Amino acid sequence: MPDFATHLGTQAAYNRWANRRLYAAAAALPDADYRRPAVAFFGSLHGTLNHLLATDRIWLRRMTGEGDAPTRLDAILFERLAELRAARELEDERLIGHVAGLSGADLDADFTYATTGGTPQRRPRWEALAHLFNHQTHHRGQAHAILTRLGVAEPPPLDLLLLQREASRVAAADPPTSAAPAPPVRA
């Protein structure tokens, strides 16, 4: 069984994979549908996708001390989907890199931060990351439901198992070589 650092790395990769699928579906919509008010906490697909980027930026700023971070959870960071999508890609890469650089000790260490309301908090870093990935999944589910309400016949499935199956197929098609290279021939 993999350790928790490996699990979080998988979650970071899944996050990027699921976001790509969701953004591809959003990009296929007419702009009016993308912005159409929906029964959702952040008002529309546009608001929900902006919220997800805003919260990831907030968390990565807390964890790394770097990057832009809005002060509001409902911030509209980008009006145009293409710009939002490009920023999402960059943030997903930042998150993957951050998680990959953490040791088990880093994950177990206390992480202090303030909520957006200013309340000080202290939790193990792994808990904050687990929350971040769970939060992404929660709101991607809302975005998926918005796509359904907008009439998208079959929004892209976002199940983690699909990513794992894809990774297994890729690994089976390109197995690593286990044999050591032959030593150089001496004349």
C-alpha positions as CSV (number, residue, x, y, z in Angstrom):
1,M,0.0,0.0,0.0
2,P,1.4,3.4,-0.9
3,D,2.2,6.0,1.7
4,F,0.1,9.1,2.2
5,A,2.6,11.3,0.2
6,T,2.1,9.0,-2.8
7,H,-1.7,9.2,-2.2
8,L,-1.6,13.0,-2.2
9,G,0.5,12.9,-5.4
10,T,-2.2,10.8,-7.0
11,Q,-4.8,13.3,-5.8
12,A,-2.8,16.2,-7.4
13,A,-2.6,14.3,-10.7
14,Y,-6.3,13.5,-10.5
15,N,-7.1,17.1,-9.8
16,R,-5.3,18.2,-13.0
17,W,-6.9,15.4,-15.1
18,A,-10.4,16.1,-13.8
19,N,-10.0,19.8,-14.3
20,R,-8.9,19.3,-17.9
21,R,-12.0,17.2,-18.6
22,L,-14.3,19.7,-17.0
23,Y,-12.8,22.7,-18.7
24,A,-13.0,20.9,-22.1
25,A,-16.8,20.4,-21.5
26,A,-17.1,24.1,-20.4
27,A,-15.3,25.3,-23.6
28,A,-17.8,23.4,-25.8
29,L,-20.7,25.5,-24.4
30,P,-21.9,28.8,-25.8
31,D,-20.7,31.7,-23.6
32,A,-24.3,32.5,-22.6
33,D,-24.7,28.9,-21.2
34,Y,-21.3,29.0,-19.5
35,R,-22.5,32.2,-17.6
36,R,-26.2,31.2,-17.2
37,P,-27.4,31.4,-13.6
38,A,-27.7,28.0,-12.1
39,V,-28.9,26.7,-8.8
40,A,-25.4,26.5,-7.5
41,F,-23.6,28.2,-4.6
42,F,-21.4,30.3,-6.9
43,G,-24.2,31.1,-9.3
44,S,-23.0,29.6,-12.6
45,L,-20.4,27.4,-14.1
46,H,-18.3,30.6,-14.6
47,G,-18.6,31.4,-10.9
48,T,-17.9,27.8,-9.8
49,L,-14.8,27.4,-11.9
50,N,-13.5,30.8,-10.7
51,H,-14.1,29.8,-7.1
52,L,-12.1,26.6,-7.5
53,L,-9.1,28.5,-8.9
54,A,-9.5,31.2,-6.2
55,T,-9.4,28.6,-3.3
56,D,-6.5,26.7,-4.8
57,R,-4.6,30.0,-5.0
58,I,-5.5,30.9,-1.4
59,W,-4.3,27.5,-0.2
60,L,-1.1,27.5,-2.2
61,R,-0.3,31.0,-1.0
62,R,-0.8,29.8,2.6
63,M,1.4,26.8,2.0
64,T,4.2,28.3,-0.1
65,G,4.1,32.0,0.7
66,E,4.1,32.5,-3.1
67,G,1.5,33.4,-5.8
68,D,-1.5,35.6,-6.1
69,A,-4.4,34.9,-3.7
70,P,-7.7,36.6,-3.7
71,T,-9.3,37.8,-0.4
72,R,-12.8,36.5,-1.3
73,L,-14.0,33.0,-2.1
74,D,-16.4,34.3,-4.7
75,A,-13.7,36.3,-6.6
76,I,-14.0,36.3,-10.3
77,L,-10.4,36.1,-11.3
78,F,-10.9,35.8,-15.0
79,E,-13.9,36.9,-17.1
80,R,-12.9,34.9,-20.2
81,L,-12.9,31.1,-20.0
82,A,-9.7,30.8,-22.1
83,E,-7.8,32.9,-19.6
84,L,-9.3,31.0,-16.6
85,R,-8.4,27.7,-18.2
86,A,-4.8,28.7,-18.8
87,A,-4.5,29.9,-15.2
88,R,-6.1,26.7,-14.0
89,E,-3.5,24.7,-15.9
90,L,-0.7,26.7,-14.3
91,E,-2.2,26.3,-10.8
92,D,-2.6,22.6,-11.2
93,E,1.1,22.3,-12.1
94,R,2.1,24.4,-9.1
95,L,0.0,22.1,-6.9
96,I,1.5,19.0,-8.3
97,G,5.0,20.4,-7.8
98,H,4.3,21.5,-4.3
99,V,3.0,18.1,-3.3
100,A,5.9,16.3,-5.0
101,G,8.3,18.3,-3.0
102,L,6.9,17.4,0.4
103,S,8.4,14.7,2.6
104,G,6.5,12.6,5.1
105,A,7.8,14.9,7.9
106,D,6.6,17.9,6.0
107,L,3.1,16.4,5.7
108,D,3.0,15.6,9.4
109,A,4.3,19.0,10.5
110,D,1.9,21.6,11.9
111,F,0.8,24.1,9.3
112,T,-0.4,27.5,10.6
113,Y,-2.6,29.9,8.6
114,A,-5.5,32.2,8.9
115,T,-8.9,31.7,7.4
116,T,-10.2,34.3,4.9
117,G,-12.0,35.8,7.9
118,G,-8.7,36.1,9.8
119,T,-9.1,33.3,12.3
120,P,-5.8,31.6,13.1
121,Q,-5.6,27.9,12.5
122,R,-3.1,25.1,13.1
123,R,-3.5,21.7,11.5
124,P,-1.1,19.0,10.1
125,R,-0.2,19.9,6.5
126,W,-1.6,16.6,5.2
127,E,-5.1,17.6,6.6
128,A,-5.0,20.9,4.7
129,L,-4.1,19.1,1.5
130,A,-6.7,16.4,2.0
131,H,-9.2,19.2,2.4
132,L,-8.0,21.0,-0.7
133,F,-8.5,17.9,-2.9
134,N,-11.9,17.1,-1.3
135,H,-13.0,20.7,-1.8
136,Q,-12.1,20.5,-5.5
137,T,-14.1,17.2,-5.9
138,H,-17.1,18.8,-4.2
139,H,-17.3,21.8,-6.4
140,R,-16.4,19.8,-9.6
141,G,-19.4,17.7,-8.8
142,Q,-21.5,20.9,-8.7
143,A,-20.0,22.0,-12.0
144,H,-20.8,18.6,-13.5
145,A,-24.4,19.0,-12.3
146,I,-24.6,22.4,-13.9
147,L,-23.4,20.9,-17.2
148,T,-26.3,18.4,-16.9
149,R,-28.8,21.1,-16.2
150,L,-27.5,23.0,-19.2
151,G,-28.4,20.1,-21.4
152,V,-25.0,18.5,-22.0
153,A,-26.1,15.0,-22.9
154,E,-23.2,13.3,-21.3
155,P,-20.8,15.4,-19.2
156,P,-17.3,13.8,-19.0
157,P,-17.1,11.3,-16.2
158,L,-14.7,12.4,-13.5
159,D,-14.2,9.2,-11.5
160,L,-10.8,8.7,-10.0
161,L,-10.9,5.1,-11.2
162,L,-10.9,6.2,-14.8
163,L,-7.6,8.0,-14.3
164,Q,-6.2,5.0,-12.6
165,R,-7.3,2.7,-15.4
166,E,-5.8,5.1,-18.0
167,A,-2.5,5.1,-16.0
168,S,-2.6,1.3,-15.9
169,R,-3.1,1.0,-19.7
170,V,-0.2,3.4,-20.4
171,A,2.0,1.5,-18.0
172,A,1.1,-1.8,-19.7
173,A,1.8,-0.4,-23.1
174,D,5.2,1.0,-22.2
175,P,6.6,-1.3,-19.4
176,P,9.9,-0.1,-17.9
177,T,12.9,-2.1,-18.9
178,S,14.1,-4.1,-16.0
179,A,17.3,-5.4,-17.5
180,A,20.5,-3.4,-16.8
181,P,22.3,-2.2,-19.9
182,A,25.1,-4.4,-21.1
183,P,28.6,-3.5,-20.0
184,P,30.8,-1.9,-22.6
185,V,32.8,-4.3,-24.7
186,R,36.5,-4.0,-24.2
187,A,38.8,-4.7,-27.1
